[in-house]
Amino acid sequence: MCTGTQIATYEMLRAAGVSRRQIEAALKTGHLTRPRRGIYATDAACSAVRTAAAHGGEIACVSAARHLGLWVLEPPSETHVWVGPGGHQRHRRCECVTHWDAASDDCEDDLARILLQIRRCMGVESFFVTLESALRLGRLSADALGWLRAKADATTREALDAARDDADSGLESLLRWRLRGHGFDIRTQVAIGGVGRVDVVIDGWLLIETDGRGNHDGPALRHKDLVRDAVAAASGYTTLRFDYALVVHRWDLVEAAILGALALV
């Protein structure tokens, strides 16, 4: 579902004018590898693409989304592979996640199909954060969104209705999705005078900074964050700061902190 020109069969290479001798030479130099018999990978193919080819298909679901540079809720520890309903799983002792769903002849957008796989395999939260990442990057056409809506159940339609293109990370998307039932005014990527651009603003005064993995490490960056928070407080804002592990894995604590702060007003 997402390999581009990085994977080719022997017949494809020969049809492109590559001789048998050139194929053998490329294998010796490492410009080509052979994930399985009759299937070749170029040196541009990443490990997930090679694994999927060896498994008997193409990368799919969250593996394909990450390959395309989209935000995924949890980086996959195993490769998701699409083989189709008539495909064959070549790996027998591996940790690949095999997708057997049929290709959709009524959709020409690979990303839309990948998003539908994420919804069915990983759940609505994973779908939502990757959907907003795709919207942020301008990767989804109106036709693709219409196709997704036609395939959607009620919860998926709710996610499609709530999705926007202003979230800078999946943490902002996830926070907004999980707070959707409270009726707060939630804005993302807001520029505030003297402070700079903040991740999330709730009800006009509560600032939420979602510190992604590795983005705020080190004394210098930590000091910069403290200065921003102090300037914000001097201007009448309150700042709460959460890292990836808190937002993703300790949502109960994050939600309690947000609700507690808002209750003080």
Residue frames as qw, qx, qy, qz and C-alpha x, y, z in Angstrom:
[[0.000, 0.884, 0.468, 0.000, 0.00, 0.00, 0.00],
 [0.050, -0.988, 0.132, 0.065, 2.98, 2.32, 0.39],
 [0.805, -0.237, 0.330, 0.432, 6.18, 1.29, -1.35],
 [0.229, 0.852, -0.215, -0.418, 6.51, 3.54, -4.37],
 [0.739, 0.566, -0.365, -0.030, 9.42, 2.47, -6.61],
 [0.252, -0.666, 0.668, -0.214, 11.45, 1.01, -3.74],
 [0.609, -0.072, 0.785, -0.090, 10.27, -2.56, -4.36],
 [0.570, 0.475, -0.385, -0.548, 10.22, -4.33, -7.71],
 [0.928, 0.021, 0.368, -0.058, 9.76, -7.83, -9.03],
 [0.518, -0.239, 0.616, 0.543, 12.31, -9.45, -11.29],
 [0.410, 0.561, 0.632, 0.343, 9.90, -9.03, -14.20],
 [0.022, 0.975, 0.192, -0.113, 9.52, -5.30, -13.47],
 [0.365, -0.704, 0.390, 0.468, 13.28, -4.78, -13.46],
 [0.496, 0.036, 0.707, 0.504, 13.72, -6.68, -16.71],
 [0.295, 0.764, 0.545, 0.180, 10.84, -4.75, -18.32],
 [0.104, -0.968, 0.002, 0.229, 12.59, -1.53, -17.29],
 [0.603, 0.733, -0.284, 0.135, 15.65, -2.59, -19.24],
 [0.355, -0.696, 0.605, -0.152, 17.78, -3.88, -16.35],
 [0.689, 0.315, -0.641, -0.126, 19.74, -6.94, -17.42],
 [0.907, -0.356, -0.225, 0.007, 20.27, -10.05, -15.34],
 [0.690, 0.146, -0.272, 0.654, 23.97, -9.19, -15.07],
 [0.015, -0.526, 0.134, -0.840, 23.12, -5.69, -13.80],
 [0.726, -0.541, -0.128, -0.404, 20.76, -7.14, -11.21],
 [0.905, -0.186, -0.249, 0.290, 23.45, -9.50, -9.93],
 [0.466, 0.325, -0.215, 0.794, 25.97, -6.65, -9.82],
 [0.295, -0.595, 0.030, -0.747, 23.56, -4.44, -7.88],
 [0.858, -0.453, -0.201, -0.136, 23.00, -7.25, -5.38],
 [0.800, 0.003, -0.260, 0.541, 26.75, -7.54, -4.82],
 [0.249, 0.353, -0.157, 0.888, 27.20, -3.80, -4.25],
 [0.099, -0.394, -0.687, 0.602, 24.12, -3.50, -2.00],
 [0.215, 0.080, -0.181, -0.956, 22.22, -1.21, -4.36],
 [0.729, -0.148, -0.371, -0.555, 19.63, -4.00, -4.49],
 [0.245, -0.219, 0.878, -0.348, 18.67, -6.55, -1.86],
 [0.496, -0.110, -0.729, -0.458, 16.38, -9.54, -2.22],
 [0.484, -0.291, 0.461, -0.685, 13.83, -9.66, 0.64],
 [0.740, 0.056, 0.647, -0.176, 12.44, -12.86, -0.84],
 [0.462, 0.026, 0.732, 0.501, 12.71, -14.80, -4.05],
 [0.257, 0.554, 0.614, 0.500, 11.77, -12.73, -7.11],
 [0.154, -0.948, -0.265, -0.087, 11.37, -9.52, -5.06],
 [0.602, 0.165, -0.134, 0.770, 14.02, -6.80, -4.96],
 [0.243, -0.913, -0.260, 0.199, 14.41, -3.71, -2.80],
 [0.447, 0.712, -0.125, 0.528, 16.44, -0.65, -3.74],
 [0.508, -0.040, -0.476, 0.717, 18.90, 0.90, -1.32],
 [0.180, -0.330, 0.043, -0.926, 16.32, 3.67, -0.74],
 [0.671, -0.416, -0.507, -0.346, 13.91, 1.22, 0.89],
 [0.305, -0.571, 0.510, -0.566, 13.62, 1.57, 4.66],
 [0.035, -0.160, 0.964, -0.210, 13.59, -1.41, 7.01],
 [0.530, 0.269, 0.560, -0.577, 9.78, -1.42, 7.26],
 [0.652, 0.525, -0.230, -0.496, 9.40, -1.59, 3.48],
 [0.324, 0.410, -0.850, -0.066, 11.93, -4.44, 3.28],
 [0.244, -0.020, 0.876, -0.416, 10.20, -6.31, 6.10],
 [0.634, 0.382, 0.296, -0.604, 6.81, -5.92, 4.41],
 [0.584, 0.517, -0.503, -0.372, 8.21, -7.20, 1.13],
 [0.148, 0.276, -0.941, 0.128, 9.69, -10.23, 2.87],
 [0.392, 0.131, 0.714, -0.565, 6.35, -10.79, 4.58],
 [0.281, 0.329, 0.848, 0.305, 4.56, -10.87, 1.25],
 [0.111, 0.841, 0.522, 0.087, 2.96, -7.45, 0.94],
 [0.249, 0.579, -0.010, 0.776, 3.31, -3.70, 1.38],
 [0.176, -0.132, -0.572, 0.790, 3.51, -1.55, 4.49],
 [0.276, -0.596, -0.561, -0.504, 0.12, -0.43, 5.75],
 [0.532, -0.738, -0.414, 0.040, -1.74, 1.14, 8.65],
 [0.354, -0.916, 0.082, 0.168, 0.49, 3.01, 11.16],
 [0.678, -0.241, 0.414, 0.558, 3.68, 1.73, 9.51],
 [0.422, 0.529, 0.463, 0.572, 2.64, 3.31, 6.22],
 [0.115, -0.960, -0.220, -0.130, 1.55, 6.53, 7.93],
 [0.537, -0.731, 0.213, 0.364, 4.89, 6.89, 9.67],
 [0.641, 0.072, 0.483, 0.592, 6.68, 6.10, 6.41],
 [0.247, 0.728, 0.410, 0.490, 4.81, 9.04, 4.87],
 [0.265, 0.225, -0.262, 0.900, 5.99, 11.38, 7.64],
 [0.470, -0.582, -0.272, -0.606, 2.67, 11.54, 9.48],
 [0.236, -0.411, 0.637, -0.609, 2.23, 11.62, 13.25],
 [0.686, -0.205, -0.667, -0.204, 1.20, 8.30, 14.79],
 [0.610, -0.700, 0.038, -0.370, 0.02, 7.87, 18.36],
 [0.724, -0.505, 0.463, 0.083, 2.44, 5.08, 19.21],
 [0.300, 0.617, -0.660, -0.305, 5.43, 4.31, 16.95],
 [0.958, 0.011, -0.104, -0.266, 4.77, 0.71, 15.87],
 [0.446, -0.571, 0.688, 0.034, 7.09, -1.87, 17.37],
 [0.574, 0.105, 0.782, 0.219, 6.06, -4.27, 14.60],
 [0.074, 0.185, -0.495, -0.846, 5.55, -3.73, 10.89],
 [0.590, 0.426, 0.499, -0.471, 1.97, -3.57, 9.63],
 [0.100, -0.208, 0.772, 0.592, 1.71, -5.30, 6.27],
 [0.680, 0.375, 0.178, -0.604, -1.12, -5.36, 3.75],
 [0.246, -0.161, 0.894, 0.337, -1.37, -8.56, 1.74],
 [0.519, 0.093, -0.335, -0.781, -5.00, -8.31, 0.61],
 [0.816, -0.089, 0.321, -0.473, -7.69, -10.98, 0.91],
 [0.955, 0.290, -0.057, -0.036, -5.98, -13.26, -1.58],
 [0.220, 0.780, -0.551, 0.199, -2.43, -12.66, -0.41],
 [0.905, -0.118, -0.374, 0.165, -0.02, -15.01, 1.30],
 [0.416, -0.862, 0.278, -0.086, 1.84, -14.41, 4.54],
 [0.723, 0.477, -0.462, 0.191, 5.45, -15.34, 3.78],
 [0.019, 0.457, -0.682, 0.571, 6.86, -14.79, 7.24],
 [0.703, -0.343, -0.598, -0.176, 5.78, -17.51, 9.63],
 [0.650, -0.490, -0.375, 0.444, 7.75, -16.56, 12.70],
 [0.264, 0.310, -0.001, 0.913, 7.68, -12.81, 12.81],
 [0.067, -0.484, -0.561, 0.668, 6.01, -9.96, 14.68],
 [0.074, -0.082, -0.412, -0.905, 4.35, -8.41, 11.63],
 [0.407, 0.397, 0.565, -0.598, 0.69, -7.38, 11.85],
 [0.168, 0.115, 0.787, 0.582, -1.00, -8.72, 8.73],
 [0.415, 0.408, 0.215, -0.784, -3.87, -6.79, 7.10],
 [0.329, 0.161, 0.888, 0.277, -6.12, -8.87, 4.87],
 [0.353, 0.657, 0.370, -0.554, -8.63, -6.18, 3.85],
 [0.611, 0.501, 0.506, 0.345, -9.58, -5.84, 0.21],
 [0.232, -0.103, 0.193, 0.948, -8.31, -2.99, -1.91],
 [0.282, 0.674, 0.498, -0.467, -10.99, -0.40, -2.58],
 [0.442, 0.324, 0.552, 0.628, -11.56, 0.16, -6.28],
 [0.018, 0.877, 0.414, 0.243, -13.68, 3.22, -5.50],
 [0.336, -0.918, 0.083, 0.192, -10.79, 5.08, -3.86],
 [0.731, 0.555, -0.137, 0.373, -7.66, 6.24, -5.64],
 [0.085, -0.819, 0.364, -0.434, -6.12, 7.83, -2.54],
 [0.675, 0.071, -0.677, 0.283, -3.68, 5.52, -0.73],
 [0.059, 0.216, -0.543, 0.810, -3.66, 7.73, 2.37],
 [0.638, -0.203, 0.019, -0.742, -7.43, 7.48, 2.77],
 [0.882, -0.040, -0.449, -0.135, -7.15, 3.69, 2.73],
 [0.481, 0.190, -0.629, 0.580, -4.29, 3.84, 5.23],
 [0.249, -0.258, 0.354, -0.864, -6.38, 6.00, 7.56],
 [0.814, -0.158, -0.172, -0.532, -9.27, 3.56, 7.33],
 [0.779, 0.070, -0.590, 0.200, -6.89, 0.75, 8.25],
 [0.184, 0.241, -0.561, 0.770, -5.68, 2.72, 11.27],
 [0.542, -0.252, 0.121, -0.792, -9.27, 3.29, 12.39],
 [0.900, -0.082, -0.281, -0.322, -10.13, -0.40, 12.14],
 [0.782, 0.125, -0.512, 0.333, -6.85, -1.70, 13.56],
 [0.407, 0.107, -0.461, 0.781, -5.72, 0.87, 16.14],
 [0.169, -0.656, -0.630, 0.380, -8.89, 2.68, 17.19],
 [0.173, 0.900, 0.341, 0.210, -10.37, 6.12, 16.85],
 [0.342, -0.881, 0.118, 0.305, -7.71, 8.04, 18.79],
 [0.547, -0.249, 0.545, 0.585, -4.91, 6.80, 16.56],
 [0.380, 0.586, 0.591, 0.403, -7.09, 7.56, 13.54],
 [0.034, -0.966, -0.254, 0.034, -7.79, 11.09, 14.76],
 [0.383, -0.762, 0.262, 0.452, -4.20, 12.13, 15.43],
 [0.481, -0.057, 0.634, 0.602, -2.98, 10.80, 12.08],
 [0.263, 0.739, 0.570, 0.243, -5.95, 12.36, 10.31],
 [0.107, -0.974, -0.079, 0.182, -5.12, 15.79, 11.77],
 [0.482, -0.500, 0.462, 0.552, -1.46, 15.32, 10.86],
 [0.447, 0.306, 0.670, 0.507, -2.49, 14.63, 7.26],
 [0.107, 0.901, 0.407, 0.105, -4.73, 17.70, 7.25],
 [0.345, -0.834, 0.121, 0.412, -1.95, 19.84, 8.70],
 [0.413, -0.334, 0.599, 0.600, 0.33, 18.79, 5.83],
 [0.492, 0.513, -0.132, -0.691, -2.38, 19.25, 3.21],
 [0.085, -0.238, 0.933, 0.256, -2.25, 15.59, 2.20],
 [0.268, 0.374, 0.880, -0.121, -5.99, 14.83, 2.01],
 [0.106, -0.141, -0.455, -0.873, -8.26, 15.93, -0.81],
 [0.549, 0.004, 0.227, -0.804, -11.97, 16.62, -0.47],
 [0.785, 0.130, -0.472, -0.378, -12.64, 13.43, -2.42],
 [0.467, 0.149, -0.811, 0.318, -10.54, 11.40, 0.02],
 [0.170, -0.042, 0.589, -0.789, -12.37, 12.87, 3.00],
 [0.688, 0.080, -0.075, -0.717, -15.69, 12.14, 1.32],
 [0.706, 0.146, -0.683, -0.121, -14.65, 8.54, 0.74],
 [0.221, 0.101, -0.793, 0.559, -13.68, 8.17, 4.40],
 [0.415, 0.004, 0.348, -0.841, -17.01, 9.61, 5.50],
 [0.756, 0.102, -0.359, -0.537, -18.86, 7.14, 3.29],
 [0.670, 0.088, -0.726, 0.127, -17.02, 4.28, 5.03],
 [0.041, 0.317, -0.585, 0.745, -17.36, 5.74, 8.52],
 [0.391, -0.529, -0.748, 0.085, -19.36, 4.62, 11.52],
 [0.229, -0.917, -0.272, -0.179, -20.79, 7.18, 13.97],
 [0.606, -0.685, 0.080, 0.396, -17.58, 7.55, 16.02],
 [0.578, 0.034, 0.384, 0.719, -15.44, 7.93, 12.91],
 [0.134, 0.743, 0.400, 0.520, -17.79, 10.61, 11.58],
 [0.417, -0.894, -0.132, 0.095, -17.45, 12.42, 14.91],
 [0.638, -0.408, 0.254, 0.602, -13.67, 12.34, 14.47],
 [0.422, 0.370, 0.460, 0.688, -13.95, 13.62, 10.90],
 [0.087, -0.882, -0.350, -0.303, -16.22, 16.45, 12.03],
 [0.521, -0.826, -0.007, 0.214, -13.86, 17.41, 14.87],
 [0.760, -0.040, 0.217, 0.611, -10.66, 17.26, 12.80],
 [0.127, 0.975, -0.018, -0.181, -8.80, 20.49, 12.01],
 [0.794, 0.444, -0.077, 0.408, -5.55, 21.40, 10.32],
 [0.011, -0.882, 0.231, -0.410, -4.00, 23.61, 13.02],
 [0.819, -0.541, 0.189, 0.025, -2.48, 21.03, 15.39],
 [0.247, 0.791, -0.559, -0.015, 1.31, 20.98, 15.28],
 [0.089, 0.307, -0.939, 0.130, 1.64, 17.56, 16.93],
 [0.542, -0.261, -0.752, -0.269, -0.43, 14.51, 17.69],
 [0.283, -0.254, -0.688, 0.618, -0.32, 15.37, 21.39],
 [0.211, 0.152, 0.098, -0.961, -2.33, 18.53, 20.72],
 [0.538, -0.054, -0.571, -0.617, -4.79, 16.53, 18.62],
 [0.499, -0.205, -0.832, 0.128, -5.12, 13.85, 21.29],
 [0.098, -0.213, -0.536, 0.811, -5.66, 16.38, 24.06],
 [0.365, 0.096, -0.103, -0.921, -8.37, 18.15, 22.10],
 [0.568, -0.093, -0.712, -0.402, -10.08, 14.86, 21.22],
 [0.444, -0.230, -0.803, 0.326, -10.09, 13.65, 24.82],
 [0.029, -0.279, -0.425, 0.861, -11.44, 16.96, 26.12],
 [0.130, -0.205, -0.545, -0.803, -14.15, 17.27, 23.48],
 [0.365, -0.536, -0.746, -0.150, -17.01, 16.35, 25.82],
 [0.345, -0.454, -0.462, 0.680, -16.37, 19.17, 28.30],
 [0.173, 0.883, 0.416, 0.127, -17.49, 22.03, 26.07],
 [0.406, -0.653, 0.086, 0.634, -14.30, 24.07, 26.45],
 [0.476, 0.871, -0.091, -0.080, -13.09, 26.59, 23.90],
 [0.757, -0.353, 0.397, 0.381, -9.87, 24.90, 22.77],
 [0.504, 0.846, -0.156, -0.073, -7.48, 26.55, 20.34],
 [0.869, -0.185, 0.218, 0.403, -4.14, 25.22, 19.17],
 [0.589, 0.146, 0.207, 0.767, -0.95, 26.95, 18.04],
 [0.057, -0.943, -0.315, -0.095, -1.91, 30.36, 19.38],
 [0.481, 0.348, -0.178, 0.785, 0.48, 33.33, 19.28],
 [0.423, -0.837, -0.333, 0.101, 0.51, 35.27, 22.56],
 [0.235, 0.862, -0.179, 0.413, 2.34, 38.57, 22.88],
 [0.236, -0.745, 0.532, -0.326, 5.53, 38.32, 24.93],
 [0.769, -0.239, 0.571, -0.161, 5.19, 34.56, 25.24],
 [0.057, 0.334, -0.815, -0.470, 5.29, 33.27, 21.70],
 [0.680, 0.004, -0.493, -0.542, 3.32, 30.48, 20.13],
 [0.414, -0.243, 0.765, -0.429, 1.75, 28.08, 22.62],
 [0.015, -0.027, -0.969, -0.245, 0.43, 24.61, 21.91],
 [0.247, -0.550, -0.764, -0.230, -3.08, 24.85, 23.35],
 [0.113, -0.126, 0.306, -0.937, -5.22, 27.59, 24.93],
 [0.227, -0.462, -0.856, -0.046, -8.35, 26.59, 26.86],
 [0.175, -0.842, -0.507, 0.057, -11.08, 29.14, 27.51],
 [0.222, 0.901, 0.024, 0.373, -8.74, 32.01, 26.66],
 [0.232, -0.853, 0.367, -0.289, -6.42, 31.81, 29.68],
 [0.797, -0.380, 0.469, 0.012, -5.23, 28.29, 30.49],
 [0.431, 0.685, -0.548, -0.212, -2.14, 27.45, 28.46],
 [0.929, -0.152, 0.339, -0.007, -1.24, 23.83, 27.83],
 [0.240, 0.713, -0.626, -0.207, 2.23, 22.96, 26.59],
 [0.981, 0.008, 0.172, -0.088, 2.58, 19.41, 25.29],
 [0.081, -0.765, 0.613, 0.183, 6.28, 18.72, 25.37],
 [0.919, 0.297, -0.211, -0.149, 7.08, 16.03, 22.83],
 [0.919, -0.266, 0.105, 0.272, 9.77, 13.42, 23.35],
 [0.705, -0.029, 0.151, 0.692, 13.19, 15.07, 23.38],
 [0.244, 0.748, 0.278, 0.552, 11.95, 18.54, 22.43],
 [0.269, -0.879, 0.063, -0.390, 12.54, 20.20, 25.81],
 [0.890, -0.290, -0.144, 0.322, 15.54, 18.34, 27.21],
 [0.591, 0.245, -0.132, 0.757, 18.60, 20.08, 28.60],
 [0.294, -0.530, -0.399, 0.689, 19.13, 23.00, 31.02],
 [0.045, -0.140, 0.228, 0.962, 19.01, 25.72, 28.35],
 [0.305, -0.310, -0.654, -0.619, 15.67, 24.61, 26.93],
 [0.416, -0.543, -0.697, 0.214, 14.28, 24.03, 30.41],
 [0.221, -0.397, -0.218, 0.864, 15.26, 27.58, 31.40],
 [0.114, -0.048, -0.427, -0.896, 13.60, 28.96, 28.26],
 [0.380, -0.457, -0.752, -0.283, 10.38, 27.12, 29.16],
 [0.378, -0.538, -0.551, 0.514, 10.45, 28.55, 32.69],
 [0.092, -0.230, 0.049, 0.968, 10.90, 32.08, 31.35],
 [0.252, -0.235, -0.613, -0.711, 7.95, 31.60, 28.98],
 [0.425, -0.527, -0.736, 0.015, 5.78, 30.34, 31.83],
 [0.308, -0.463, -0.365, 0.747, 6.75, 33.29, 34.04],
 [0.038, 0.074, -0.269, -0.960, 6.01, 35.82, 31.31],
 [0.344, -0.364, -0.721, -0.480, 2.65, 34.15, 30.70],
 [0.407, -0.545, -0.658, 0.324, 1.81, 34.29, 34.41],
 [0.189, -0.328, -0.131, 0.916, 2.70, 38.00, 34.51],
 [0.219, -0.017, -0.425, -0.878, 0.17, 38.52, 31.72],
 [0.618, -0.040, 0.297, -0.727, -2.60, 36.69, 33.57],
 [0.801, 0.184, -0.484, -0.301, -2.23, 33.23, 32.04],
 [0.687, -0.429, 0.566, -0.154, -1.74, 29.93, 33.81],
 [0.528, 0.498, -0.646, -0.237, 0.47, 27.30, 32.20],
 [0.850, -0.227, 0.456, -0.133, 0.29, 23.55, 32.59],
 [0.326, 0.632, -0.660, -0.243, 3.04, 21.51, 30.98],
 [0.889, -0.082, 0.415, -0.176, 2.75, 17.81, 30.14],
 [0.038, -0.491, 0.776, 0.394, 5.12, 15.46, 28.36],
 [0.542, 0.151, -0.670, -0.484, 4.35, 12.64, 25.93],
 [0.298, -0.057, -0.932, 0.199, 4.18, 9.93, 28.60],
 [0.168, 0.250, 0.575, -0.761, 1.68, 11.88, 30.68],
 [0.507, 0.287, -0.128, -0.803, -0.66, 12.75, 27.81],
 [0.591, 0.180, -0.692, -0.374, -0.61, 9.28, 26.28],
 [0.550, -0.049, -0.823, 0.136, -0.33, 7.02, 29.31],
 [0.212, -0.331, -0.666, 0.634, -1.53, 9.04, 32.34],
 [0.094, -0.454, -0.408, -0.786, -4.51, 10.86, 30.88],
 [0.487, -0.677, -0.552, 0.004, -6.44, 10.53, 34.15],
 [0.493, -0.499, -0.182, 0.689, -3.85, 12.75, 35.85],
 [0.203, 0.078, 0.314, 0.924, -3.65, 15.20, 32.95],
 [0.240, -0.572, -0.568, -0.541, -7.43, 15.60, 32.80],
 [0.512, -0.684, -0.462, 0.239, -7.67, 16.04, 36.57],
 [0.431, -0.310, -0.027, 0.847, -5.02, 18.76, 36.45],
 [0.036, 0.256, 0.422, 0.869, -6.80, 20.63, 33.66],
 [0.385, -0.639, -0.574, -0.337, -10.21, 20.38, 35.29],
 [0.550, -0.566, -0.383, 0.480, -8.73, 21.40, 38.64],
 [0.305, -0.129, 0.089, 0.939, -7.13, 24.50, 37.17],
 [0.139, -0.378, -0.488, -0.774, -10.32, 25.52, 35.36],
 [0.469, -0.629, -0.619, -0.030, -12.36, 25.01, 38.55],
 [0.447, -0.342, -0.298, 0.771, -10.31, 27.70, 40.30],
 [0.037, 0.189, 0.240, 0.951, -11.88, 30.46, 38.22]]
